[in-house]
Amino acid sequence: MLSHGIQSAVLLIPMDETQKNHLKAYGIAYWVLAKGQSVDWLLNYEGGSFATNFSSPIEKECLIRGVSYTIIADAQYDKIKADIAVPEVNMDVVKLDKAPKVAVYSPKNKRPWDDAVTLAMTYAEIPYDIIYDDEILQGKLPLYDWVHLHHEDFTGQYGKFWLGYRQEQWYKDDVAENEGIAKRWGYAKVSQLKLAVVKKLRDFLAGGGYLFAMCTATDTYDIALAADGLDICESVYDGDPADRTAGSKLDFSQTLAFTNFSLIYDPSEIEFSSIDVPASRMMQMNESNDYFTLFDYSAKWDQIPAMLCQNHTRIIKGFMGQTTAFRKQYIKPSVLIMGENKALNEARYIHGEFGKGMWTFYGGHDPEDYQHMVYEPPTDLNLHPNSPGYRLILNNVLFPAAKKQKRKT
């Protein structure tokens, strides 16, 4: 390590097993970008390390946040970059040059579950704004580079929690809030409001935005698009029966990720469609044997999925959610599957492009809580600072800081 008095040096943040706090390391990278200084993301080098010009304030911030780092001479860093540049080596350097403006689509009222993405960004100390239907319909999406869709039901069925929770005050408040927003914007039904929001989000994507979603925000987003103009909500949700022929009228050309799926109308069944893996999966999988594998991409020729899959392991612990994983037979051929459980023929982590923008869907609710239930306390990430599953979330948060390029096909 160099003397702290030497200014012509590079601060290197390793992201392999030697890193004490992987999640806060992303926050350091964001903090440096927010200060107007660039960061190099060293794809596949020591787990996807970060490097930036050394300064005492950055070193101090690493010490405060408990992030491992080394200080190396410029010449030493030039040697690392030269080694990375060798054509046969599956590594590359991607320059990050601007801290992305981040928003989380989330209701203003408190629901009895947490959100892994907001937990990750809060722990990593990455700032974000909360926006919901009003802000989106007011046209505020262009203010942001990256938007995460909080655990959400875009079909207007309130998460299909009617059977178990309709007497709970939080459920009643959720219904009242959404009906109030719908009325305020001139929509007769919440499903119509959510469809309008989904279309605004699609416009955001088409214009070059980045969209990230987990759990039910993934499949219900596409279901809402496919069911445009159809009534798929039973009377317990909107006062009149669903059109039971709607399933035969779905327009899959409108969706981002999924196709040829069938709808589940029954309000007593918590699933929305055939996209999610079946409940029978629990007969084969449990916390001790549930894993999925990340694909290994060329850092030089397929940088986008390479960035999104940076990690210190390729084997990720599985975790459940209301939407746990995606059955492969319902995924469009154009979609890139980045993480899968091959034995079960299910995808966990998928990516695609729409217009000038890009989206990523990540199945499950919380990477460090195998079966997170309503009313359970939020995960304490102080206990999981090196979580590979949470690293995938933060890859997506930092990804828009890179110069945009098309995915290789």
Residue, then its C-alpha position, 0 to 999 in steps of 0.5 A: m500500500l502506498s503512503h497516503g501522501i502520494q496523490s498520483a494513485v488509484l483506489l481499488i475496491p476488490m469485489d471478490e471474497t476479500q471484500k468485507n462489505h460488498l453492498k456498501a462498496y456499491g454505495i462508495a462507487y455511487w458516492v464517488l460518481a455523485k462527486g463528479q469523479s468517474v469510476d472504472w468497473l473492472l468486469n470479472y476482475e476480482g469479482g467485478s472490482f471498482a477503481t477510481n483516482f485516489s483522494s483522502p475523502i474517498e479513502k475516509e468514506c471507505l473507512i467509515r463505511g467499512v469497505s475494503y480497499t487498496i491504494i496502488a500506483d498508477a503504473q500498477y493500475d496500468k499493468i492491471k488494465a493491460d492484463i485485462a485488455v488481453p483478448e483471451v482474458n474474459m475481463d474488461v473495463v467499463k467507465l462509469d461517469k454519472a450517478p444515475k437519478v433513481a426512483v422507486y415506484s411505491p405507495k405512500n401508505k405503509r404496507p406490512w412488507d418490505d422491499a428488497v431494493t429499497l433495503a439495499m439502496t438504504y443500506a448502501e446509502i444510495p439516494y432515491d426518490i419515492i414516486y407513485d401513480d400521481e407523479i407518473l401521471q404528472g409526467k415526472l418519469p423523465l426526471y429519472d434514469w432508473v426506476h424500480l417497481h416496488h412489490e406491486d400488482f398492476t392488474g388492479q387485484y390488490g395483490k390478490f390478498w382479498l381472501g386472507y387479508r380483506q378485513e385488515q386495516w392495511y388492505k382497506d387503506d390500500v383499496a381506499e388509496n388506489e380508488g381515490i387516485a383512480k377517481r382523481w384521474g378520471y378512471a372508473k376502476v383501479s385496473q384502468l389507472k394501473l394500465a395507464v401507469v404501466k403505459k407511462l412506464r413503457d414510454f419511459l423505457a422507449g425513451g431510454g429509461y431503465l426499469f427494474a422489478m421484482c416479485t409481482a411487479t414483474d408478471t403483473y406488469d405484462i399481464a396488464l399490458a396484454a389485457d388492455g381493454l379487457d376486464i380480468c378482475e372479479s367483482v370482489y375487486d371492482g364490483d362486476p364480474a371478470d370477462r372469463t373469455a379475456g384469456s383468449k383475447l390477450d395481446f402478447s405483442q404488447t408485453l415485454a417479457f412473457t407470452n402465451f400465458s393463461l390467466i388465473y381469475d379465482p380471487s381465492e388463489i394468490e397466483f395471477s397467471s401461469i407465468d409464476v412457478p407452481a406451488s408444487r415446486m415446494m415439494q422439490m425445493n426448500e431453503s437447503n437445496d434451492y439455488f440458481t446459477l448465473f450465466d457467464y458472459s463475455a465481458k468484452w463482447d456482451q458487456i450488458p449482461a456481464m455487468l448485471c451478473q457481476n458477483h463473487t459467486r455464480i451460484i445464488k441462493g434461491f428465495m421465494g415470493q408471491t412471484t418466485a420465478f418464471r416458467k421458461q415456456y412463457i418467456k419470449p425468445s428475445v428475452l435474455i435469461m441471466g439466471e436459471n434453475k435448469a433442473l426445474n426449467e425456471a428462470r430467476y433473472i431476465h433482461g431485455e430491451f424496449g425502444k431505447g431502454m432496458w429492463t430487468f426482472y428478478g423473481g422472488h421477494d427478498p434474497e436473504d429471507y427464503q419465504h418472507m411473509v406478511y408482517e415479518p420484520p425487514t431483513d437486517l442487511n448488517l447481517h448480510p453485507n456480502s449477499p450475492g443475491y442483493r449484489l444483483i440488485l445493486n448491479n442494476v442500480l449502478f448499471p445506468a452509470a455506464k455509457k449506454q450500448k446495445r446488447k450483442t445478439 
